[in-house]
Amino acid sequence: MNYQKEEIKMRRELGNGRWDKILIKRMTELSVANNYEEAKEEWIATGDVWWAGSADMPDWVSNSNHQNHCLCGHGIVYHFRIRNTENGVEEIVGSDHINSYLIMRQIAEEKNVNLAEVSDEQVELWLKERVGSMKAEAWWAENGDAFTNMFDAVKEMDVWHNVYEKEQYYDAKYRRYEYRKVLRKKGRGTFGVDYDMASIVWRWNHPDNPKAQIKTRGFPNEKLMMDLSLFFAQSHSMRPAFEAWKKEREDRLEFLEQQKIIAEQKRKEAAEKARLAQIEWDKGAPERERKAREEAIRQENIRKKREQQKFERHQRELALTPSETFSNMCEYYGIPIFDESFAGNAWEAEFLMSIRKKLSNRKELSTAQLNSLRKIMVENPPTSNQVNYLRDLGWEGEIPSKKFASKKIAEILGKGD
Ligand SMILES: [Zn+2]
């Protein structure tokens, strides 16, 4: 096939060559005008182009009686559709006979400009767009299957092998450190010798590559095809290592998945165990609470009993016959010779007992101690009934406290018995 090499030489006018002469004759015959100079202006390119290697032949080719041949009779690959704008007759010419005039008319009409305004560049572009896409189509028809098979066979290996290994990073999916791989975008070394080719996937159809050939050309360039063929050949010896690498990673993922399942199972079991333990514990709660209450009461009773014992001990001590030293010291401080009757509670009894000990040993009292002492005596005064009764009974001495009064009354009445 000559689809890639076929160059389209654009001519403005037909000449005196054999095929040109035939074309001039045929076009004039199909026109309204009866001379070529006028007839040629009746014709325009439609913009439709078809390449003979394409699978789907359009109607405008199949309906023609000279497929693969120009109107002049010459064999062709590219079919350009032309139309006579005066009588509607349609024809097909080859690339040798699609002259720029036909194209210029088409462009002028399409863009609604004068013929003189259409540039050579626009004509070139018109041709490139049509022939370019056909080249890709032609290429695919001839090489598509081979390319696709090779590409599919090696694309995974390409992104595994044609890379640079960079720094390590922690890969969350594989849960370990991995080397970051970056696709090699430019090859290095000499082809077939010390060659590190650029990634085939990168060059062909990597979504991150704005210049991927699938987008810019529609079919791979020669270099990419050569590299693909080379890599495809090399891939056979590389495959065991690649498969082992792939399998290790698959196994790793499977292992992690298993671990996850096991961990989840353990978590569920532990949760169930905790739930059952909680139920068991909750069952025993009333009994535990009852025991705790009983124990609290028991402890409180012990504490009260000890308190009471202490109180009673201090009261007994305070009731002992005071020493002379103690009596003298009380007199010295101007306080009654106090006994257990002055104590309203355990704390007071303990305090009074400590003061009594101090005074019995001729120890000085601090201001704070004297204040506390006076407060205890004032806070437990006798009632007026007690005072009156005691006076009636003939007691003439001091009546410092309620307890003293009760004790004294009992004493006197006891004596009276
Ligand atoms: Zn021709």
Residues whose N, C-alpha, C, O or C-beta is under 5 A from the ligand:
A	BS01	ZN	C70 L71 C72 H74 G94 H97
